[in-house]
Structure formats: structure tokens, C-alpha cells
Amino acid sequence: MSSLLAGKNILIMGLRNKWSIAWGIAKAARDQGANLIFTYLGEREKDAVAELAASLDSSAIYSCDVTSDNAIDHLFTALKQNYGVLHGVVHSIAFARAEDIQNGVVNTTRDGYALAMDISAYSLAAVAKRAQSLMTQGGSIITLTYMGSEKVFPGYNIMGVAKAALETEVRYLASDLGPQGIRVNAISAGPIKTLSAKGVKDFSSILDTADQKAPLRRRIDHEDIGGPAVFLLSELSRAVTGEIMHVDCGLNIMGI
Ligand SMILES: NC(=O)c1ccc[n+]([C@@H]2O[C@H](COP(=O)([O-])OP(=O)(O)OC[C@H]3O[C@@H](n4cnc5c(N)ncnc54)[C@H](O)[C@@H]3O)[C@@H](O)[C@H]2O)c1
């Protein structure tokens, strides 16, 4: 074990199973000595998250549905009592209804739009608001985005709109929280097979395109995201905030 995050309390939000991007980040953070705290969404996901947490020497799992202010308040009250100080937060959460991801932005319903924005974008601000009072030694907040915010990916639709909001939110939160020594950044990850990605139409052809067109001629894997996440959570990135870092084997730079 190395020590870039030794003694740091890092909250991981968005672990569902071993395919989750949050799992790659959690493993890399643990390898660097972090004390990991996890949230899970609902009883259905509790056991799986508890098992994964235990394999990284953590028994700290807390329920949190980010659509509920009460649930977020409850989480941070418990974290304050149990840990006092938080050094990092990984926000790896997104959701939109399948029909809103698949049917084109032009067909998005008002409540489908609001739901996607609430969970995928607003929740970062809601979490950052509570986390700041525990980040008394400074801190680092990271979130996950996708280049569907920058260019049109048929089949991504409302999530692209939500990711654009999320990325702008990262810059405003970085400005709001910078004076307290709290940094806010995003990783724009290349396509990677997860449960959420299954909702995106023709996702396997997006993966194939990454293999063929990315400058490094391959798709990313979970370990590829873990390293940059550790960088952003650690002191190595102490002067980096408000940044959207592409971790995609260079795919985003290609015009065709
Ligand atoms: N898979 C990809 O290709 C890819 C690429 C770039 C960015 N991302 C982003 O990475 C992040 C993680 O997604 P993933 O691909 O690992 O999929 P995943 O399904 O493993 O993770 C999504 C997580 O969001 C959580 N979540 C959904 N609604 C929630 C709510 N109301 N409250 C609390 N948690 C909630 C789920 O429980 C799950 O743990 C997302 O923001 C996603 O958009 C994914």
C-alpha cells in the first residue's frame, strides 16, 4: 500500500457492484491508504455494497438517496458524529428514465427532465453544501461526466443535457468552495460497461468505436479511472480545481 491518501476519510457515493466506476476509484483510493466510507441506494443494494466495502477493510456503509434532502442531511449528520472530518467525496451518481435516455431530447417529459437533472446534476451541489462543513482541513470533491455533454451521442439524450449542467456546476462549485480550500473537479470517463451504461442504446458500438478511434486504440477500464481519481483526491492536484479531466484514451480529441 502506498500513502497518497493515508489517513484521509473519503466518501464514495455511487457504488452499486464491481462493474461500477466507483469500484475502480474505491480500490485505487484504498491502495493509497484512504479510509473509505460508502453510501448505497436502498436495501436492494445494501448487501452487495457491504460485501465490496468489507473487501476494502471498511464497514462504513450508509443509506442515501440523493433525491431526498432529509437523507443527505441524515448522512452528513452521521458522518460528523462518526468521523468529524471528511477529506474527499466521490460523486459517481446519475439516473434518467430509460425512455428519456432513448427517445430524444425533443420528447423528454417535464418530470423526466427534472428527475434526470435532480439526480445527475443537482445532487452534486446538495452533497457539496453538506460536505463543506466537514472539510475543515480542505478537501476534494470529484464527480463523473461523459463527453455526451459536448457532442451529440444518439442514445444519450437527456443525460447529455444533465452532464452539461453538471460540468458547469463543477466550475461554479469550485469558485464557491475554493476560498475554503475545497477543490471540485470532474473526470470525463470514456465509455465503460456498467449497469447504467446498459441504458444507452448501441452502447457496444460506442465501445467498439473507442477501440478503433481512440489515439491509444483501446477502451478504458476501471483501473484507468482509479489513478486519475487518486490524483484529484490527493495533494498532488492541490492547485487543480474546476477542471474537467478526460480519461478516455484520448477519444475526445478525435473529429472522426
Ligand atoms: N459507464 C460509462 O460509460 C460512463 C462514462 C462516463 C461517465 N459515467 C458516469 O459515471 C457515474 C457512475 O456510473 P456507472 O457507469 O459506474 O454506473 P453504476 O450504475 O454502477 O453507478 C450509478 C450509481 O448511481 C446510483 N444512483 C442512482 N440514483 C441514485 C439516487 N437517487 N441516489 C443515490 N444514488 C443513486 C446507483 O445506485 C449507482 O450506484 C455516473 O455519473 C455516470 O454517468 C459513466
The ligand as an ORCA input file, in Angstrom:
! r2SCAN-3c Opt
* xyz 0 1
  N     -20.317      3.838    -17.795
  C     -19.886      4.801    -18.595
  O     -19.594      4.590    -19.775
  C     -19.703      6.199    -18.045
  C     -18.915      7.100    -18.764
  C     -18.746      8.395    -18.256
  C     -19.364      8.747    -17.070
  N     -20.128      7.838    -16.386
  C     -20.746      8.265    -15.129
  O     -20.197      7.531    -14.063
  C     -21.103      7.599    -12.956
  C     -21.283      6.209    -12.376
  O     -21.993      5.390    -13.275
  P     -21.561      3.888    -13.617
  O     -21.393      3.838    -15.095
  O     -20.487      3.456    -12.715
  O     -22.916      3.077    -13.343
  P     -23.494      2.420    -11.989
  O     -24.884      2.029    -12.341
  O     -22.610      1.363    -11.491
  O     -23.493      3.625    -10.952
  C     -24.521      4.580    -10.894
  C     -24.817      4.793     -9.420
  O     -25.772      5.851     -9.260
  C     -26.550      5.481     -8.114
  N     -27.803      6.246     -8.056
  C     -28.765      6.359     -8.998
  N     -29.795      7.078     -8.496
  C     -29.447      7.440     -7.226
  C     -30.093      8.175     -6.197
  N     -31.327      8.684     -6.354
  N     -29.451      8.354     -5.016
  C     -28.223      7.815     -4.812
  N     -27.557      7.096     -5.747
  C     -28.181      6.912     -6.940
  C     -26.791      3.986     -8.316
  O     -27.210      3.364     -7.118
  C     -25.405      3.536     -8.758
  O     -24.625      3.178     -7.620
  C     -22.379      8.234    -13.495
  O     -22.378      9.614    -13.209
  C     -22.235      8.019    -14.992
  O     -22.981      8.934    -15.751
  C     -20.301      6.567    -16.848
*
